[in-house]
Amino acid sequence: MAQQYKLIHPVKYYRDYLNSEIRPDGRETNKCRNVAVNIGSVTTADGSAVVKIGNTNVICGIRAELAKPKPSEPNQGFLIPVVELPQMCSVKYRNHSGANEDTDVFSCAIHDILVNSECLDLKELSIHNDKLVWAIYCDIICIDFDGSFLDAAILACVAALRTLKLPKVIYDVDINDIKVDNTILSPVNLKAMPICTTFMTFDDQAMITDPTAEEEDLSSSVINIAASKGDICFVRKPGGTPLSETQMESLFKQALDRETELLKILDDCFSQQNHTINQMVE
Amino acid sequence: MTKEVVILTRPLNFVNYLSRPDSSALLSQGETVALVAFFGPLEVKPQSLRIDRACFEVNFRPKTGIQTVKDRFKENSIKSICETALLSALYPRTSIKLTVLELENRGGFEACAINASCMALLVSGISMKYTVAAVHCIVDKKGEIVVDPNHRQAKDAIALFTFAFDSVDKNLVACNTEGKFNMAQYNDCQILAKSASEKVFQFYKEEIRKIHENDEIVGF
């Protein structure tokens, strides 16, 4: 019976659950789903990670390429996140027209978060001023789109950047000769690890953390907050239910708490031998 | 931490500039200028028809060249903000379109574009839940907050914010940020932006009054 009720009245079904302060999947409103991280999963990439948050499954592969810098910023490398939302990831993206807009929005958000948190110093990616720099492409592919995509994408991206190793490049500027020594690999200097948290509001009042895709469809607004080293580096609230200052403040606090939780998982993952970790977030 | 507060609001100017769209707004905020054209409610394409509400579309045109990923991001924000303010359920099976053109960006373009869009919606007379006022502000190198800065002041900002508030409860409708900041800085910026948004709401009222003063004379 509950199944039919859910199909006919999805909003009321959800509201009934929230009235008893529990969500249909058994979580309380401020609880997050389980997080699983696996690093170095794609051996052909220069750095990679797979992240699962509940059913949301995101894979990030990094390829480093040599490029010529922009004339306006001759001493800076490139950090380019590319999001892909294939048709298999969600019924929302079964035709490509809907996915295009969202891939652009997500790519831009990920780029903003990575740049704002200053996680990579782009100047360190420079090999020779005005001639040669590294271009770091973060290919982020969503396997299963079950809400809070940005959280998983950022976590995957950060974990993959932490595994990234760049070969030594010897560049002779006079004869424009590039030698890449693949035997000497050095990790990039990751200065910060931003963590993003997604929130939503339901019925213009209930605040819900880490929503699933089903919940996001019923939401009256979705808010993304990224934190890095105890500071905020990204807030995106594109319209939806207006929020008061106290509401925003409670979201910031939750986002900062989530940062410490997820960083712990990430550290555990890197300290373990098999580089896989499944962890409950309590 | 915040040392000193500088509230500075650049002058706002509005003209209903275009004659062919259902309404339009050419809004300048200091040297930043946005042109918005509004069409609607129009006939809807079958694939985008919604039976319970209007299909709302925003098209953002940058000053030069084609749309970049960043422009799509801005377009998406403007769309969601206007969608919240609109009572689109009153216009089912129709489409409503906004075209936003960037004419001059000298700091705080997003806020200017949101205000111009809201102005175009107001002039068109379409039903809205509330009006929305956007305010741009920055935290500069010294930790000072500048509300609605000009191009030169925004040059070496460490954090940039664009807030949008509703006209009823003055709550936060939308927020976009750039750069890194702490909670205290965010709160200070939001409070200052909120007080600055009053000026924008006042401006809306004055402009709409001007438009309808003329209407009365024609009517009688």
Chai-1 contact restraints between the chains, C-beta under 6 A:
chainA,res_idxA,chainB,res_idxB,connection_type,confidence,min_distance_angstrom,max_distance_angstrom,comment,restraint_id
A,D104,B,V69,contact,1.0,0.0,6.0,A-B,restraint_1
A,D104,B,R72,contact,1.0,0.0,6.0,A-B,restraint_2
A,V105,B,F73,contact,1.0,0.0,6.0,A-B,restraint_3
A,V105,B,N76,contact,1.0,0.0,6.0,A-B,restraint_4
A,S107,B,V69,contact,1.0,0.0,6.0,A-B,restraint_5
A,C108,B,V69,contact,1.0,0.0,6.0,A-B,restraint_6
A,C108,B,K70,contact,1.0,0.0,6.0,A-B,restraint_7
A,C108,B,F73,contact,1.0,0.0,6.0,A-B,restraint_8
A,N116,B,G179,contact,1.0,0.0,6.0,A-B,restraint_9
A,N116,B,K180,contact,1.0,0.0,6.0,A-B,restraint_10
A,D231,B,K180,contact,1.0,0.0,6.0,A-B,restraint_11
A,D231,B,N182,contact,1.0,0.0,6.0,A-B,restraint_12
A,I232,B,F181,contact,1.0,0.0,6.0,A-B,restraint_13
A,C233,B,K180,contact,1.0,0.0,6.0,A-B,restraint_14
A,V235,B,C175,contact,1.0,0.0,6.0,A-B,restraint_15
A,V235,B,T177,contact,1.0,0.0,6.0,A-B,restraint_16
A,K237,B,A174,contact,1.0,0.0,6.0,A-B,restraint_17
A,K237,B,C175,contact,1.0,0.0,6.0,A-B,restraint_18
A,P238,B,S77,contact,1.0,0.0,6.0,A-B,restraint_19
A,P238,B,S80,contact,1.0,0.0,6.0,A-B,restraint_20
A,P238,B,A174,contact,1.0,0.0,6.0,A-B,restraint_21
A,G239,B,S80,contact,1.0,0.0,6.0,A-B,restraint_22
A,G239,B,I81,contact,1.0,0.0,6.0,A-B,restraint_23
A,G239,B,T84,contact,1.0,0.0,6.0,A-B,restraint_24
A,G239,B,V173,contact,1.0,0.0,6.0,A-B,restraint_25
A,G239,B,A174,contact,1.0,0.0,6.0,A-B,restraint_26
A,G240,B,T84,contact,1.0,0.0,6.0,A-B,restraint_27
A,P242,B,D166,contact,1.0,0.0,6.0,A-B,restraint_28
A,P242,B,N171,contact,1.0,0.0,6.0,A-B,restraint_29
A,P242,B,L172,contact,1.0,0.0,6.0,A-B,restraint_30
A,P242,B,V173,contact,1.0,0.0,6.0,A-B,restraint_31
A,L243,B,N171,contact,1.0,0.0,6.0,A-B,restraint_32
A,L243,B,L172,contact,1.0,0.0,6.0,A-B,restraint_33
A,S244,B,N171,contact,1.0,0.0,6.0,A-B,restraint_34
A,F252,B,M183,contact,1.0,0.0,6.0,A-B,restraint_35
